[in-house]
């Protein structure tokens, strides 16, 4: 059977704070401590996003030209892989480039903190 340890706090002296002490404690807070510091620009992530956007655009254009028949029929087996890879590259690249543009222009709700950093 376990024994319970009983603790008494008879030797602790405490007193309630008066209203003056509470007001002085509240006045220690400033508005500046609740503001976020300016965010740094994640250059590596922006370069990667830009390269993804440009590479995806090139692959989508090449795939579209293959579908339309601009290039010869002998390259028709490369059509859908180019279009799929172009979409996979273009969508995240364009998304992050748009966030970076809106954050640079300081539109409300956009920040460079929304772009993941690669360290």
N, C-alpha and C positions, 0 to 999 in steps of 0.2 A: 504494500500500500504506500502510495506516495504521500509525502508530507508537504503541506503548503507552507510557504514562507510568508509570514505576515510582516509587512513593512509599515512602520508608522513614521509620520512626518511631523513630529511634535517640535523638533528643534529648528524648523524653517521659519524665518521671519519674512513676511511679505506685506505689502500694502497696496491698495488700489491707486492707480494714477489719478491725479486730479485733472480737471478739465484743462488747466493751463499746460500741464505736461503733455496731454494729448494733442493740443493745438501746436505746441512747439515741435512735437514729433512729426506732425503732418506737414509743417512748413519746411521740413528738410528735403522734401521731394521737389524736383524741378521738372519743367516740361522738356528740357533737353535730354534727360535720361530716357525718355520714351520715344525719341526720334531715332530712326535707323540711320546708320552711317552711310555715306555715299558708296554705292557699289562699284567695284572695279569691273573693267571690261574683260571678259574671258576671250582673249585673242585666239587661243588654240581652237576653242570650240567654234568661234565665228569663222575661222579659216576652213575648218572641216565642214561646217554647214554650207559655206559658199561653194566649196569644191563638190559637195554632194548635189547641190542645186544645179551647178553648171554641168556636171557629169550626167545627171539624170535628164537634163534638158537635151543634151547631145544624143543620149541613147534613145529618148522618146522621138526625136526628130528622125534619127536613122531608122528606127522601127516603123515610123509612119511612112517614110519614103519607100521602105521595102513593101509595106502593105499596098501602097498606091501603085506599085509597079514601076517606079522611077528607076530603080536598079533592076538588073536582070533577074530572070526567073531562077537562075541557078543559086541565088542567095535566099530563096524564100523560106528555107528551114531555119533561118536565124531571126525571123520576124518577131515571133511571140516572146522568145527569151529576151530580146532587146527591149521590147515594150514593158515586160514585167520588171526587168532590172531597172529600167528607166523610172518606172513608178516607185519602186522601192527606194531608189536614191533621191528622186525629186521631192517626194512628199515631206520627209523630215528636214531635208535641206531648206526647202522653201519656207517651211513653218518656222524654223529657227532664224532664218534671215529676216523674216517678217517681224518676229519678236525683237530682234536686234535693231531693226529700223525704227520700230515704234518706241523702243526704249531710248534710242539716240535722239529722237524727236521729242522725247519726254511727254508722250501721251499718257493720260492718267490710267493707271492699272497695269502699266508695262514697266519692267525693270530688267536689268541685266542679270539679276539674281534668278530669273526664270529660266535662264539657259544653263544647262549643266556644265560644270568645269571638268577638264581633263588634266589631272596633275601627274 
